[in-house]
Structures are given as C-alpha cells and as structure tokens.
Amino acid sequence: MNALPYFDHVWTVSPNQCDGYRSILESNKLWHLPIIPYIDKLPEPTLKFENQDIDFLFTGTMTAHRLQIVNELRAKGFNIVFGFFPSFLKQAYLAQTKICLHIKPYKNWSFTSVMRLHTLLMEGKYIISEPCDEGNEKTIQQRFVEEVSSDQFIDILTKRIMNPDLRISGLKAREEYIKTTQNLRLQVREQFRQFILKSDNGVMMESSVQGD
C-alpha cells in the first residue's frame, strides 16, 4: 500500500502470468512486487483462538469441484464453512477454524492462489492444500502449507482434524514464513528504490496475486 502512490496502474495476477504482461508492456515501466510479509518483527496474532468449533474453512468462489469436497466433508459429519464473506465475518470464522483449506476451482487448475495462502499464513492458520503449479516452481507460500493429492484429500483431512496441536503448528509456520523471507524483503526494498530512481513519473506496477 505504501508503494501505490508511485504507480498509475496495478494488476493482481499470479506469478505465472507475469511474462504475459511483460510481453505487452514496456519492461522499464513495469514492477513486479512479490507477495511476502513486509515486516521484520513477528507481530501479535490478530485472531483470538477461542471456541474453535469450525472444523474446516474455505473462502472463495464455489465451483462444482470445490462443492464436491465440501459435500463429502459434510457427509462425514464435519462442520465446514465456505463461500465469500465480509471481512469482519471472515475474521470471526478464521478465529473459530481448526484447518483452512486451499481447494482448486477445477481439477486441472494449475495456479496457486498466492494471496489466499499468504493471508492465512499471516493469521497463523494451519493450511491444507490441493497441489497446484504442477511442473512449475513452487511459490514461497507453498513451502509452509501441507499439500495433499486430490485423491487423498478427504482421507488426510479426516486424520489431521484429530491433531490437538494444529494451532501451534499454524503459528510456527507463520513465524518461519516471516523469518525465511527476510533476505527477500531486503532485496525487494533495494530493487524498488532503484526502480523508482530510474523511472519516469508515470510507471506501472503488477503484483503477484491471483484473485479467485
């Protein structure tokens, strides 16, 4: 947000879409801002982890593939909350949730929702994800979530929900996520400073986020 005054336009795209934008826009006026924690000190968790009576939470557009997984979990008697919510309600659900899900919109989908994983990691949530980006380099966020193949997804969820240490594991992943990206933060800050110094007044920025 602090960088926005320097740019005329902002796009939210996945990392795999960056080359496409570079092919049609002037590269000297295009800045790629990685999605990472831009903080050096571990902040206090914003969520109050009390009364965690929601087993699973998924936030996003509901497709046939996602609904199939939701219905299978509901059939097994789990309490699962899913869909789009206003921010205050989403925060309330996050605080009550044991495991957050990252589900592909379609079985053959190959793009990770970087911003979804980033947001959940920063909230200290334990995340289980279907694997994405097959054949592509994994995102930083994928290193800190548990990826489970689609054919084993329900079985693993059924087992993991019994783990009493999910909250501790989620907070630990959050801490490691922030520590691991420290050097990258320093690199990005310096690259951004050099980019601003070399650019004209009208510049454009892209951010490696996929909104889905």
Backbone as CSV, one residue per row, in Angstrom:
resi,resn,N_x,N_y,N_z,CA_x,CA_y,CA_z,C_x,C_y,C_z
1,MET,0.827,-1.208,0.000,0.000,0.000,0.000,0.862,1.260,0.000
2,ASN,2.007,1.200,0.688,2.889,2.362,0.725,3.472,2.670,-0.648
3,ALA,3.532,1.667,-1.519,4.119,1.861,-2.835,3.135,2.420,-3.854
4,LEU,1.844,2.348,-3.595,0.835,2.706,-4.585,0.951,4.123,-5.135
5,PRO,1.313,5.140,-4.334,1.393,6.493,-4.896,2.396,6.644,-6.038
6,TYR,3.307,5.684,-6.186,4.330,5.778,-7.229,3.858,5.230,-8.569
7,PHE,2.650,4.666,-8.640,2.222,3.953,-9.833,0.886,4.454,-10.359
8,ASP,0.719,4.290,-11.661,-0.529,4.678,-12.323,-1.548,3.549,-12.334
9,HIS,-1.079,2.306,-12.481,-1.975,1.158,-12.604,-1.437,-0.014,-11.798
10,VAL,-2.345,-0.817,-11.277,-1.976,-2.008,-10.507,-2.813,-3.181,-10.990
11,TRP,-2.160,-4.315,-11.265,-2.869,-5.541,-11.625,-2.617,-6.592,-10.558
12,THR,-3.602,-7.446,-10.332,-3.400,-8.589,-9.451,-3.370,-9.842,-10.312
13,VAL,-2.216,-10.475,-10.385,-2.030,-11.637,-11.251,-1.228,-12.693,-10.512
14,SER,-1.248,-13.900,-11.042,-0.432,-14.970,-10.486,0.988,-14.829,-11.020
15,PRO,1.986,-15.396,-10.329,3.365,-15.312,-10.824,3.524,-15.838,-12.242
16,ASN,2.755,-16.886,-12.587,2.882,-17.469,-13.924,2.345,-16.573,-15.032
17,GLN,1.626,-15.516,-14.657,1.087,-14.594,-15.654,2.015,-13.409,-15.929
18,CYS,3.091,-13.305,-15.166,3.960,-12.133,-15.270,4.564,-11.967,-16.668
19,ASP,5.035,-13.071,-17.253,5.675,-12.975,-18.565,4.717,-12.436,-19.619
20,GLY,3.440,-12.806,-19.510,2.460,-12.301,-20.458,2.329,-10.791,-20.394
21,TYR,2.334,-10.236,-19.192,2.254,-8.788,-19.040,3.517,-8.115,-19.565
22,ARG,4.663,-8.735,-19.318,5.924,-8.154,-19.780,6.007,-8.131,-21.304
23,SER,5.306,-9.048,-21.954,5.372,-9.117,-23.415,4.579,-8.001,-24.089
24,ILE,3.654,-7.358,-23.363,2.834,-6.315,-23.978,3.035,-4.934,-23.355
25,LEU,3.806,-4.864,-22.269,4.051,-3.589,-21.604,5.535,-3.273,-21.601
26,GLU,5.857,-1.989,-21.559,7.255,-1.578,-21.511,7.885,-2.080,-20.218
27,SER,8.936,-2.887,-20.360,9.518,-3.525,-19.182,10.125,-2.527,-18.203
28,ASN,10.585,-1.369,-18.713,11.201,-0.393,-17.811,10.164,0.375,-17.001
29,LYS,8.874,0.148,-17.286,7.824,0.812,-16.520,6.933,-0.197,-15.775
30,LEU,7.442,-1.414,-15.671,6.660,-2.473,-15.044,7.410,-3.017,-13.836
31,TRP,6.755,-3.026,-12.692,7.378,-3.510,-11.462,6.599,-4.704,-10.926
32,HIS,7.317,-5.770,-10.632,6.700,-6.973,-10.084,6.978,-7.023,-8.584
33,LEU,5.946,-6.889,-7.779,6.069,-6.889,-6.329,5.673,-8.261,-5.780
34,PRO,6.619,-9.037,-5.268,6.275,-10.362,-4.730,5.355,-10.246,-3.520
35,ILE,4.504,-11.231,-3.355,3.662,-11.280,-2.166,4.432,-12.014,-1.075
36,ILE,4.943,-11.265,-0.122,5.666,-11.793,1.033,5.345,-10.893,2.216
37,PRO,5.687,-11.307,3.438,5.478,-10.415,4.587,6.466,-9.248,4.536
38,TYR,5.974,-8.036,4.523,6.861,-6.864,4.522,6.991,-6.311,5.935
39,ILE,7.318,-7.209,6.856,7.569,-6.847,8.242,8.766,-7.656,8.714
40,ASP,9.545,-7.109,9.626,10.733,-7.790,10.125,10.526,-8.403,11.499
41,LYS,9.590,-7.867,12.261,9.320,-8.390,13.588,8.001,-9.159,13.579
42,LEU,7.977,-10.250,14.316,6.774,-11.070,14.386,5.689,-10.309,15.133
43,PRO,4.586,-9.949,14.472,3.521,-9.204,15.155,2.671,-10.117,16.019
44,GLU,1.928,-9.523,16.891,0.986,-10.292,17.686,-0.137,-10.802,16.776
45,PRO,-0.587,-12.043,16.977,-1.699,-12.553,16.162,-2.936,-11.674,16.323
46,THR,-3.619,-11.437,15.238,-4.824,-10.600,15.294,-6.051,-11.409,15.707
47,LEU,-5.949,-12.730,15.607,-7.094,-13.576,15.911,-7.065,-14.065,17.351
48,LYS,-8.208,-14.152,17.950,-8.361,-14.746,19.268,-8.847,-16.184,19.071
49,PHE,-7.955,-17.126,19.322,-8.270,-18.535,19.048,-9.088,-19.116,20.192
50,GLU,-10.370,-18.841,20.165,-11.267,-19.344,21.196,-12.462,-20.046,20.547
51,ASN,-12.961,-21.061,21.242,-14.163,-21.762,20.773,-14.030,-22.201,19.311
52,GLN,-12.986,-22.968,19.024,-12.758,-23.408,17.649,-13.697,-24.572,17.317
53,ASP,-14.919,-24.203,16.974,-15.934,-25.210,16.681,-16.164,-25.390,15.186
54,ILE,-15.384,-24.712,14.348,-15.439,-24.911,12.898,-14.281,-25.827,12.521
55,ASP,-14.589,-26.963,11.932,-13.533,-27.903,11.559,-12.723,-27.402,10.370
56,PHE,-13.432,-26.993,9.306,-12.765,-26.575,8.077,-13.383,-25.285,7.552
57,LEU,-12.527,-24.440,6.952,-12.999,-23.187,6.354,-12.393,-23.032,4.972
58,PHE,-13.250,-22.697,4.000,-12.771,-22.311,2.674,-13.447,-21.007,2.284
59,THR,-12.657,-20.030,1.878,-13.217,-18.757,1.418,-12.873,-18.563,-0.055
60,GLY,-13.889,-18.325,-0.868,-13.666,-18.124,-2.287,-14.884,-18.529,-3.101
61,THR,-14.730,-18.446,-4.410,-15.803,-18.814,-5.329,-16.064,-20.309,-5.261
62,MET,-17.334,-20.679,-5.195,-17.684,-22.092,-5.125,-17.933,-22.643,-6.529
63,THR,-17.167,-23.663,-6.883,-17.315,-24.351,-8.160,-17.766,-25.786,-7.884
64,ALA,-18.058,-26.528,-8.944,-18.506,-27.906,-8.777,-17.452,-28.746,-8.056
65,HIS,-16.197,-28.549,-8.412,-15.123,-29.320,-7.774,-15.027,-28.988,-6.289
66,ARG,-15.082,-27.728,-5.949,-14.999,-27.322,-4.550,-16.220,-27.798,-3.760
67,LEU,-17.390,-27.706,-4.366,-18.602,-28.163,-3.686,-18.576,-29.671,-3.442
68,GLN,-17.977,-30.407,-4.345,-17.877,-31.855,-4.157,-17.091,-32.173,-2.886
69,ILE,-15.984,-31.483,-2.681,-15.170,-31.702,-1.481,-15.930,-31.267,-0.236
70,VAL,-16.583,-30.107,-0.312,-17.374,-29.621,0.820,-18.451,-30.629,1.199
71,ASN,-19.159,-31.141,0.197,-20.256,-32.076,0.470,-19.751,-33.400,1.059
72,GLU,-18.585,-33.851,0.614,-18.011,-35.067,1.170,-17.659,-34.884,2.638
73,LEU,-17.126,-33.712,2.978,-16.789,-33.446,4.380,-18.049,-33.321,5.236
74,ARG,-19.070,-32.670,4.697,-20.329,-32.527,5.433,-20.983,-33.896,5.645
75,ALA,-20.873,-34.765,4.652,-21.461,-36.098,4.765,-20.798,-36.910,5.870
76,LYS,-19.545,-36.572,6.176,-18.829,-37.253,7.249,-19.092,-36.618,8.612
77,GLY,-19.946,-35.609,8.628,-20.334,-35.008,9.895,-19.489,-33.840,10.352
78,PHE,-18.588,-33.342,9.497,-17.736,-32.227,9.887,-18.467,-30.894,9.727
79,ASN,-18.091,-29.947,10.550,-18.624,-28.591,10.460,-17.713,-27.794,9.537
80,ILE,-18.168,-27.495,8.333,-17.372,-26.769,7.358,-18.114,-25.508,6.919
81,VAL,-17.396,-24.409,6.885,-17.940,-23.119,6.454,-17.254,-22.742,5.149
82,PHE,-18.026,-22.244,4.178,-17.437,-21.954,2.870,-18.183,-20.809,2.196
83,GLY,-17.502,-20.138,1.251,-18.107,-19.057,0.479,-17.372,-17.744,0.659
84,PHE,-18.006,-16.662,0.193,-17.472,-15.308,0.349,-18.124,-14.642,1.554
85,PHE,-17.346,-13.878,2.302,-17.863,-13.223,3.499,-17.287,-11.814,3.620
86,PRO,-18.021,-10.891,4.247,-17.424,-9.588,4.558,-16.256,-9.790,5.516
87,SER,-15.323,-8.862,5.535,-14.076,-9.046,6.266,-14.285,-9.337,7.746
88,PHE,-15.255,-8.652,8.382,-15.448,-8.866,9.818,-15.936,-10.281,10.099
89,LEU,-16.768,-10.819,9.194,-17.275,-12.174,9.384,-16.185,-13.205,9.069
90,LYS,-15.390,-12.912,8.053,-14.278,-13.801,7.713,-13.314,-13.923,8.886
91,GLN,-12.997,-12.808,9.538,-12.095,-12.834,10.687,-12.677,-13.668,11.824
92,ALA,-13.977,-13.533,12.036,-14.633,-14.312,13.086,-14.556,-15.807,12.777
93,TYR,-14.784,-16.170,11.519,-14.709,-17.572,11.130,-13.279,-18.104,11.255
94,LEU,-12.305,-17.295,10.849,-10.909,-17.714,10.959,-10.540,-18.041,12.401
95,ALA,-10.995,-17.207,13.310,-10.673,-17.409,14.720,-11.271,-18.710,15.256
96,GLN,-12.363,-19.148,14.664,-13.060,-20.345,15.149,-12.660,-21.622,14.401
97,THR,-11.775,-21.484,13.390,-11.487,-22.600,12.498,-10.227,-23.354,12.893
98,LYS,-10.302,-24.673,12.783,-9.149,-25.524,13.074,-8.218,-25.651,11.869
99,ILE,-8.794,-25.922,10.685,-7.996,-26.099,9.471,-8.585,-25.265,8.344
100,CYS,-7.736,-24.507,7.664,-8.164,-23.740,6.483,-7.770,-24.503,5.223
101,LEU,-8.628,-24.430,4.230,-8.443,-25.208,3.008,-8.079,-24.323,1.820
102,HIS,-7.218,-24.877,0.979,-6.924,-24.277,-0.323,-7.320,-25.317,-1.362
103,ILE,-8.460,-25.087,-2.009,-9.017,-26.047,-2.964,-8.995,-25.436,-4.364
104,LYS,-8.520,-26.207,-5.319,-8.500,-25.727,-6.695,-9.929,-25.526,-7.206
105,PRO,-10.166,-24.532,-8.062,-11.513,-24.355,-8.604,-11.920,-25.493,-9.538
106,TYR,-10.925,-26.057,-10.240,-11.175,-27.169,-11.161,-10.068,-28.202,-10.989
107,LYS,-10.346,-29.435,-11.316,-9.365,-30.498,-11.104,-8.066,-30.247,-11.853
108,ASN,-8.152,-29.668,-13.047,-6.954,-29.456,-13.843,-6.356,-28.067,-13.671
109,TRP,-6.764,-27.346,-12.645,-6.260,-25.986,-12.389,-4.808,-26.061,-11.901
110,SER,-3.950,-25.203,-12.411,-2.525,-25.311,-12.084,-1.933,-24.067,-11.433
111,PHE,-2.797,-23.136,-10.985,-2.290,-21.896,-10.406,-2.658,-21.801,-8.926
112,THR,-1.656,-21.608,-8.098,-1.890,-21.429,-6.669,-2.430,-20.033,-6.395
113,SER,-3.378,-19.912,-5.484,-3.868,-18.610,-5.047,-2.900,-18.076,-3.983
114,VAL,-1.889,-17.350,-4.441,-0.813,-16.897,-3.564,-1.342,-16.021,-2.438
115,MET,-2.266,-15.129,-2.760,-2.753,-14.211,-1.754,-3.568,-14.932,-0.688
116,ARG,-4.322,-15.952,-1.074,-5.082,-16.712,-0.085,-4.131,-17.371,0.916
117,LEU,-3.087,-18.032,0.395,-2.128,-18.686,1.281,-1.398,-17.672,2.153
118,HIS,-1.001,-16.557,1.563,-0.294,-15.514,2.327,-1.157,-15.013,3.485
119,THR,-2.413,-14.718,3.199,-3.306,-14.193,4.224,-3.495,-15.189,5.367
120,LEU,-3.701,-16.449,5.019,-3.926,-17.467,6.038,-2.659,-17.723,6.854
121,LEU,-1.502,-17.710,6.194,-0.242,-17.889,6.913,-0.015,-16.758,7.910
122,MET,-0.305,-15.539,7.498,-0.091,-14.391,8.378,-1.060,-14.392,9.554
123,GLU,-2.154,-15.134,9.437,-3.093,-15.256,10.547,-2.752,-16.455,11.434
124,GLY,-1.691,-17.176,11.085,-1.272,-18.298,11.916,-2.160,-19.515,11.805
125,LYS,-2.776,-19.711,10.643,-3.687,-20.840,10.473,-2.959,-22.050,9.883
126,TYR,-3.424,-23.237,10.267,-2.923,-24.468,9.662,-3.660,-24.660,8.339
127,ILE,-2.908,-24.878,7.258,-3.487,-24.901,5.917,-3.202,-26.236,5.242
128,ILE,-4.228,-26.819,4.658,-4.062,-27.999,3.816,-4.527,-27.636,2.413
129,SER,-3.699,-27.973,1.429,-3.933,-27.514,0.064,-3.865,-28.668,-0.921
130,GLU,-4.708,-28.579,-1.940,-4.504,-29.434,-3.107,-3.261,-28.931,-3.831
131,PRO,-2.460,-29.811,-4.434,-1.251,-29.356,-5.130,-1.596,-28.593,-6.397
132,CYS,-0.893,-27.496,-6.620,-1.054,-26.695,-7.837,0.320,-26.485,-8.473
133,ASP,0.324,-25.828,-9.619,1.563,-25.488,-10.333,2.382,-26.733,-10.663
134,GLU,1.716,-27.796,-11.056,2.445,-28.987,-11.455,3.395,-28.646,-12.592
135,GLY,4.659,-29.008,-12.425,5.660,-28.706,-13.437,6.240,-27.318,-13.329
136,ASN,5.727,-26.507,-12.417,6.245,-25.156,-12.233,6.917,-25.043,-10.877
137,GLU,7.715,-23.996,-10.727,8.386,-23.766,-9.448,7.351,-23.414,-8.381
138,LYS,7.504,-23.993,-7.212,6.573,-23.728,-6.123,6.733,-22.299,-5.618
139,THR,5.634,-21.731,-5.164,5.685,-20.406,-4.560,6.262,-20.519,-3.152
140,ILE,6.695,-19.396,-2.618,7.221,-19.379,-1.251,6.166,-19.874,-0.273
141,GLN,4.928,-19.462,-0.480,3.858,-19.812,0.450,3.618,-21.325,0.504
142,GLN,3.798,-22.007,-0.610,3.544,-23.443,-0.647,4.486,-24.231,0.257
143,ARG,5.618,-23.646,0.608,6.575,-24.337,1.471,6.037,-24.498,2.893
144,PHE,5.049,-23.697,3.259,4.592,-23.656,4.646,3.172,-24.186,4.826
145,VAL,2.669,-24.865,3.801,1.351,-25.492,3.908,1.509,-26.976,3.625
146,GLU,0.556,-27.762,4.059,0.576,-29.192,3.771,-0.176,-29.440,2.475
147,GLU,0.534,-29.936,1.470,-0.094,-30.238,0.192,-0.459,-31.721,0.141
148,VAL,-1.686,-31.977,-0.280,-2.216,-33.336,-0.317,-2.837,-33.582,-1.681
149,SER,-2.535,-34.715,-2.284,-3.088,-35.031,-3.596,-4.606,-35.105,-3.526
150,SER,-5.241,-34.797,-4.628,-6.703,-34.729,-4.662,-7.355,-36.043,-4.270
151,ASP,-6.749,-37.175,-4.662,-7.367,-38.464,-4.367,-7.242,-38.851,-2.896
152,GLN,-6.363,-38.192,-2.149,-6.203,-38.477,-0.723,-6.690,-37.321,0.154
153,PHE,-7.237,-36.305,-0.466,-7.556,-35.063,0.240,-8.508,-35.305,1.416
154,ILE,-9.611,-35.964,1.189,-10.613,-36.180,2.236,-10.049,-37.051,3.356
155,ASP,-9.343,-38.111,2.981,-8.785,-39.019,3.993,-7.799,-38.295,4.905
156,ILE,-6.928,-37.484,4.329,-5.937,-36.762,5.136,-6.613,-35.724,6.021
157,LEU,-7.612,-35.025,5.497,-8.338,-34.048,6.308,-8.983,-34.734,7.516
158,THR,-9.544,-35.905,7.275,-10.198,-36.655,8.349,-9.199,-37.000,9.456
159,LYS,-7.964,-37.293,9.077,-6.937,-37.637,10.061,-6.379,-36.393,10.750
160,ARG,-6.095,-35.347,9.980,-5.452,-34.150,10.548,-6.349,-33.421,11.540
161,ILE,-7.638,-33.485,11.342,-8.544,-32.743,12.227,-8.470,-33.272,13.659
162,MET,-7.921,-34.463,13.840,-7.793,-35.051,15.169,-6.538,-34.564,15.897
163,ASN,-5.670,-33.833,15.206,-4.418,-33.348,15.793,-4.708,-32.215,16.776
164,PRO,-4.342,-32.343,18.039,-4.625,-31.285,19.012,-3.678,-30.096,18.914
165,ASP,-2.628,-30.211,18.085,-1.605,-29.162,18.011,-1.689,-28.328,16.732
166,LEU,-2.846,-28.269,16.119,-2.992,-27.520,14.868,-2.695,-26.043,15.059
167,ARG,-3.144,-25.478,16.152,-2.909,-24.053,16.405,-1.420,-23.773,16.542
168,ILE,-0.710,-24.616,17.279,0.726,-24.437,17.461,1.453,-24.565,16.127
169,SER,1.065,-25.546,15.326,1.686,-25.748,14.017,1.457,-24.560,13.097
170,GLY,0.247,-23.990,13.133,-0.063,-22.827,12.297,0.761,-21.611,12.686
171,LEU,0.897,-21.365,13.972,1.685,-20.223,14.450,3.167,-20.409,14.146
172,LYS,3.646,-21.640,14.217,5.041,-21.921,13.884,5.306,-21.674,12.399
173,ALA,4.367,-22.095,11.542,4.513,-21.864,10.104,4.553,-20.371,9.807
174,ARG,3.736,-19.613,10.505,3.714,-18.152,10.354,5.057,-17.541,10.718
175,GLU,5.617,-17.995,11.815,6.917,-17.479,12.254,8.014,-17.807,11.249
176,GLU,8.021,-19.044,10.744,9.027,-19.447,9.765,8.851,-18.714,8.443
177,TYR,7.622,-18.459,8.059,7.323,-17.723,6.823,7.934,-16.326,6.878
178,ILE,7.781,-15.661,7.995,8.325,-14.310,8.146,9.849,-14.336,8.191
179,LYS,10.425,-15.287,8.923,11.882,-15.368,9.031,12.530,-15.717,7.696
180,THR,11.931,-16.671,6.988,12.509,-17.155,5.735,12.559,-16.078,4.661
181,THR,11.629,-15.148,4.688,11.559,-14.124,3.636,12.318,-12.836,4.000
182,GLN,13.103,-12.860,5.062,13.801,-11.650,5.492,14.759,-11.119,4.427
183,ASN,15.598,-11.993,3.858,16.545,-11.548,2.833,15.832,-11.062,1.581
184,LEU,14.733,-11.741,1.223,13.979,-11.325,0.046,13.380,-9.932,0.258
185,ARG,12.945,-9.637,1.474,12.417,-8.288,1.772,13.470,-7.227,1.522
186,LEU,14.678,-7.493,1.967,15.769,-6.538,1.780,16.060,-6.338,0.289
187,GLN,16.054,-7.421,-0.468,16.301,-7.328,-1.911,15.216,-6.518,-2.608
188,VAL,13.961,-6.787,-2.253,12.834,-6.096,-2.885,12.885,-4.605,-2.580
189,ARG,13.196,-4.248,-1.350,13.262,-2.836,-0.978,14.330,-2.098,-1.778
190,GLU,15.478,-2.728,-1.950,16.540,-2.090,-2.715,16.176,-2.027,-4.196
191,GLN,15.608,-3.096,-4.729,15.186,-3.093,-6.132,14.119,-2.033,-6.381
192,PHE,13.216,-1.898,-5.438,12.164,-0.894,-5.572,12.752,0.512,-5.555
193,ARG,13.720,0.746,-4.683,14.365,2.067,-4.617,15.048,2.394,-5.938
194,GLN,15.757,1.410,-6.499,16.431,1.629,-7.774,15.430,1.842,-8.903
195,PHE,14.321,1.102,-8.852,13.291,1.232,-9.884,12.686,2.630,-9.882
196,ILE,12.392,3.152,-8.707,11.811,4.489,-8.596,12.790,5.547,-9.075
197,LEU,14.055,5.394,-8.740,15.070,6.366,-9.143,15.233,6.412,-10.664
198,LYS,15.058,5.268,-11.322,15.275,5.192,-12.767,14.014,5.491,-13.575
199,SER,12.842,5.442,-12.944,11.582,5.548,-13.677,11.160,6.996,-13.878
200,ASP,10.271,7.176,-14.863,9.640,8.480,-15.059,8.518,8.625,-14.050
201,ASN,7.734,9.688,-14.174,6.615,9.897,-13.263,5.516,8.858,-13.459
202,GLY,5.262,8.481,-14.705,4.182,7.526,-14.963,4.719,6.111,-15.052
203,VAL,4.538,5.336,-14.034,5.006,3.963,-14.031,3.866,3.040,-13.661
204,MET,4.060,1.779,-13.930,3.012,0.804,-13.674,3.555,-0.311,-12.802
205,MET,2.726,-0.922,-12.045,3.136,-1.995,-11.148,2.210,-3.184,-11.316
206,GLU,2.756,-4.365,-11.189,1.957,-5.573,-11.108,2.305,-6.273,-9.809
207,SER,1.352,-6.971,-9.262,1.555,-7.675,-8.004,1.219,-9.139,-8.207
208,SER,2.064,-10.047,-7.698,1.894,-11.468,-7.967,0.806,-12.063,-7.087
209,VAL,-0.425,-11.666,-7.359,-1.571,-12.187,-6.627,-2.589,-12.668,-7.640
210,GLN,-3.222,-13.763,-7.358,-4.320,-14.219,-8.199,-5.617,-14.084,-7.419
211,GLY,-6.537,-13.298,-7.918,-7.820,-13.162,-7.246,-8.803,-14.186,-7.778
212,ASP,-9.147,-15.158,-6.960,-10.100,-16.173,-7.423,-11.083,-16.471,-6.312
